[in-house]
């Protein structure tokens, strides 16, 4: 019996020693460049109950997968389809177990490596429109940064962008907000957040958040544009004027803004001020189609209104007086509508108005031209 007991003890001692030897073996095989054997030993060491709590077991595993990632030899490079997460998990475990700080520098170096290379690889996938793979790597990059005690604004921003492409708007909002809260392009992030709420169809939150962000950045052009559009969408033209004026303070030589102001004033039937705004837009860009068409239409409509009033008069004197004023308005309309026609010769509204004007003023050749256009 004593002999049998002795053999059992020896056998158990062999098992106990086998796993520590895997730690040693993983290091030896790594140093000799035999990454297949090193990987096998390291993977075994980190799941054994005794060596799984050894910082160096995890360190060697992280170093081995790091070498697999960087290997130029396809035999070794193909040992893992996705080594970066293993490097990260291994060194996160080293950070947890290394109470003495023996591997502090190695840990920092490898976590920085995972942070940088995950981000770079994620960008490659993003550019290839493989957004799910890209986001996975951006998340890994962000985790590595967090382990280093760093807020990685670029990783967070890229997670948000990839989520937006994946139509995961709630996740996009979460990471855009993280960027804003950490001071990364704060006002721009608010614009993106609001776009995501718009995609979700959450109008109530959209308005609450927009008002909150405008309190912080009352003259931010992107946020003012969103506020302007929110009022226009609800037909609140008087309120919209407040915000288009703020936008013009920021950018007084923007023809589009002057046109927009003219269009709002036009809708409010404040035609004199609308005329001034349209003319300002055209002084900046004479080829702005909508400004030309709207200004021409403004004069044309005034002419139509005066013509209708003339037809209602009981005396020739009053009729001729109003008709003369109406003709002046129609003549004012003509150059702007002709300019609109020059810019877009297929716009039906322009053609119809020009046809009537050419008929009114006996401009036969031009009348036949636009008539043929309309018939076609």
VENWOZI-V752486 format. One record per run of one state. SS is the DSSP state (~ for helix, > for strand, _ for the rest). FROM is the first residue (numbers start at 1). LEN is the number of residues. If there is no record, write none. Layout:
SS&FROM&LEN ; SS&FROM&LEN
This chain:
_&1&1 ; ~&2&31 ; _&33&2 ; ~&35&11 ; _&46&5 ; ~&51&3 ; _&54&1 ; ~&55&16 ; _&71&3 ; ~&74&4 ; _&78&5 ; ~&83&15 ; _&98&6 ; ~&104&24 ; _&128&3 ; ~&131&17 ; _&148&5 ; ~&153&13 ; _&166&3 ; ~&169&13 ; _&182&4 ; ~&186&15 ; _&201&2 ; ~&203&14 ; _&217&4 ; ~&221&13 ; _&234&3 ; ~&237&14 ; _&251&4 ; ~&255&13 ; _&268&3 ; ~&271&14 ; _&285&4 ; ~&289&23 ; _&312&4 ; ~&316&28 ; _&344&4 ; ~&348&13 ; _&361&3 ; ~&364&12 ; _&376&1
